[in-house]
Amino acid sequence: MTPAPSATSIQKDTEPNSTQNVFGFPKQDGYTLSHWLQEVQGNPLLNHLTTPELPQSADVVIIGSGMTGTLVAKHYIETWPEKTVVVLEAREFCSGATGRNAGHCKPDQWRGFDRYEKAFGAEQALKILENEHQTWSDLVAYVTPPEDFAGYNGLQNSFGVLLPNGGLFSINPRSTTGGPILFGGHNPGQHELERWLQKNPERRTDDGLAGFEAVTEAVQEFAESQFLGWPAAPTNHPEIYSDRWSGIIALSADGVPFIGELPGLAGQWVCAGHHGQLIIWRFRYYSGMARIFTAAPGLVKLMGGGSWADTRLPEVYQITPSRIKRLHDDYSEESSGLTRL
Ligand SMILES: Cc1cc2nc3c(=O)[nH]c(=O)nc-3n(C[C@H](O)[C@H](O)[C@H](O)COP(=O)(O)OP(=O)(O)OC[C@H]3O[C@@H](n4cnc5c(N)ncnc54)[C@H](O)[C@@H]3O)c2cc1C
């Protein structure tokens, strides 16, 4: 096992004083509907039940029907077809981050070695980049349509525009002509949103926030100043910027996911903290949801009694008592007002 990095080598994703512990269950109503969720409203799969009543028992109970829950279920069933699986979802199918993200599902095969080396050492940094390559292969295998499948235009490219101040607009055109264009990322208006969230920490776990003016204005200003012909286009009226939604991203304090059996809680497993693609936070890039394509099967191997080596994941992704303690101490140190080295 690779030695743990020192606490001082770990960079954090939290703002200096964003130390309030914020917890919350998913909002039962009043959550915003993303572009994707709007498109599937009324689809019977959203509230699908395979049995009329909740089963009294199952071999495995998965909490959450996002990409993590569904991919864990898929790999579990493929590995043990005779076992029973129950997926519990608090709201509609994929109504969490999976159903409300910017849609950039891309492994990050090339970037980040320096940052990972600084945080975790060269060996782990190489393993992380190897994992990104594996993620790319697994993701491509998953989304490649069958040869006889024609007319599918969902796999268009998406773009990221880096701003001089390190911010980013992610742009996702969903159609070649006349279709919606989705803007996401970490744009200039987001700084004001972050300041507002500092003052309203309870809203951090609230995906009912339907738009924030500074963000909307930043998108409008960017589109009108940077897209040729956009200001004079007949479609350019204020309402086109009003289709907005919010979501909750799970970030780990050291920038890599938590995978494995929960320390001290035998039989309970976690696969979480996947971050979001193309979020640039102090010039850091994250693989985001793509990595779930290797994280989920890795977890299933562990659930079946496999060793960490069997997962082929970097050791620094594993949830261990020492990692939790290190992050906790680092976090506490910051919240106590001590300056971090
Ligand atoms: C606005 C936004 C933009 C993003 N953009 C990108 C992007 O462009 N690229 C990228 O790679 N990543 C992006 N992400 C991150 C990405 O969406 C997540 O990493 C990924 O979807 C996480 O999947 P998950 O299954 O782990 O979590 P989720 O999709 O959040 O699934 C968790 C599920 O568990 C349910 N749940 C929670 N608690 C309970 C409970 N107690 N009981 C029952 N059910 C429960 C929730 O309702 C939810 O459906 C973005 C996220 C957001 C919010």
The ligand as a Tripos MOL2 file, in Angstrom:
@<TRIPOS>MOLECULE
LIG
   53    58     1     0     0
SMALL
NO_CHARGES

@<TRIPOS>ATOM
      1 C1        -25.2650   20.9920  -12.1050 C.3       1 LIG1
      2 C2        -24.3000   19.8420  -12.2340 C.ar      1 LIG1
      3 C3        -23.4890   19.7820  -13.3530 C.ar      1 LIG1
      4 C4        -22.6030   18.7150  -13.4900 C.ar      1 LIG1
      5 N1        -21.8900   18.6070  -14.6440 N.ar      1 LIG1
      6 C5        -21.1320   17.5240  -14.8420 C.ar      1 LIG1
      7 C6        -20.5110   17.3170  -16.1060 C.ar      1 LIG1
      8 O1        -20.7010   18.0650  -17.0620 O.2       1 LIG1
      9 N2        -19.6890   16.2400  -16.2320 N.ar      1 LIG1
     10 C7        -19.4760   15.3530  -15.1850 C.ar      1 LIG1
     11 O2        -18.6980   14.4190  -15.3670 O.2       1 LIG1
     12 N3        -20.0920   15.4940  -14.0210 N.ar      1 LIG1
     13 C8        -20.9240   16.5440  -13.8280 C.ar      1 LIG1
     14 N4        -21.6010   16.6730  -12.6530 N.ar      1 LIG1
     15 C9        -21.3960   15.6410  -11.6090 C.3       1 LIG1
     16 C10       -22.0910   14.3410  -11.9480 C.3       1 LIG1
     17 O3        -23.4340   14.6050  -12.3160 O.3       1 LIG1
     18 C11       -21.9950   13.4250  -10.7210 C.3       1 LIG1
     19 O4        -20.6340   13.1340  -10.4410 O.3       1 LIG1
     20 C12       -22.7140   12.0910  -10.9170 C.3       1 LIG1
     21 O5        -23.9690   12.2470  -11.5230 O.3       1 LIG1
     22 C13       -22.8580   11.4030   -9.5680 C.3       1 LIG1
     23 O6        -23.6870   10.2790   -9.7170 O.3       1 LIG1
     24 P1        -24.1900    9.5170   -8.4460 P.3       1 LIG1
     25 O7        -25.0210    8.3930   -8.9290 O.co2     1 LIG1
     26 O8        -23.0400    9.2070   -7.5700 O.co2     1 LIG1
     27 O9        -25.0690   10.5830   -7.6510 O.3       1 LIG1
     28 P2        -26.5540   11.1000   -7.9810 P.3       1 LIG1
     29 O10       -26.8330   11.1340   -9.4360 O.co2     1 LIG1
     30 O11       -26.7540   12.3580   -7.2000 O.co2     1 LIG1
     31 O12       -27.4770    9.9530   -7.3900 O.3       1 LIG1
     32 C14       -27.7970    9.8510   -6.0280 C.3       1 LIG1
     33 C15       -29.2600    9.4540   -5.9460 C.3       1 LIG1
     34 O13       -29.5190    9.0530   -4.6210 O.3       1 LIG1
     35 C16       -30.7980    9.5360   -4.2560 C.3       1 LIG1
     36 N5        -30.7870    9.6000   -2.7970 N.ar      1 LIG1
     37 C17       -30.0420   10.4070   -2.0200 C.ar      1 LIG1
     38 N6        -30.2760   10.1500   -0.7240 N.ar      1 LIG1
     39 C18       -31.1820    9.1410   -0.6790 C.ar      1 LIG1
     40 C19       -31.8080    8.4270    0.3670 C.ar      1 LIG1
     41 N7        -31.5470    8.7050    1.6560 N.pl3     1 LIG1
     42 N8        -32.6760    7.4390    0.0440 N.ar      1 LIG1
     43 C20       -32.9330    7.1420   -1.2670 C.ar      1 LIG1
     44 N9        -32.3630    7.7930   -2.2950 N.ar      1 LIG1
     45 C21       -31.4920    8.7780   -2.0030 C.ar      1 LIG1
     46 C22       -30.8960   10.8830   -4.9470 C.3       1 LIG1
     47 O14       -32.2490   11.2880   -5.1250 O.3       1 LIG1
     48 C23       -30.2140   10.5940   -6.2670 C.3       1 LIG1
     49 O15       -31.0950   10.1920   -7.2970 O.3       1 LIG1
     50 C24       -22.5100   17.7120  -12.4790 C.ar      1 LIG1
     51 C25       -23.3410   17.7880  -11.3570 C.ar      1 LIG1
     52 C26       -24.2450   18.8380  -11.2420 C.ar      1 LIG1
     53 C27       -25.1470   18.8820  -10.0480 C.3       1 LIG1
@<TRIPOS>BOND
     1     1     2 1
     2     2     3 ar
     3     2    52 ar
     4     3     4 ar
     5     4     5 ar
     6     4    50 ar
     7     5     6 ar
     8     6     7 ar
     9     6    13 1
    10     7     8 2
    11     7     9 ar
    12     9    10 ar
    13    10    11 2
    14    10    12 ar
    15    12    13 ar
    16    13    14 ar
    17    14    15 1
    18    14    50 ar
    19    15    16 1
    20    16    17 1
    21    16    18 1
    22    18    19 1
    23    18    20 1
    24    20    21 1
    25    20    22 1
    26    22    23 1
    27    23    24 1
    28    24    25 2
    29    24    26 1
    30    24    27 1
    31    27    28 1
    32    28    29 2
    33    28    30 1
    34    28    31 1
    35    31    32 1
    36    32    33 1
    37    33    34 1
    38    33    48 1
    39    34    35 1
    40    35    36 1
    41    35    46 1
    42    36    37 ar
    43    36    45 ar
    44    37    38 ar
    45    38    39 ar
    46    39    40 ar
    47    39    45 ar
    48    40    41 1
    49    40    42 ar
    50    42    43 ar
    51    43    44 ar
    52    44    45 ar
    53    46    47 1
    54    46    48 1
    55    48    49 1
    56    50    51 ar
    57    51    52 ar
    58    52    53 1
@<TRIPOS>SUBSTRUCTURE
     1 LIG1         1 GROUP 0 **** ****
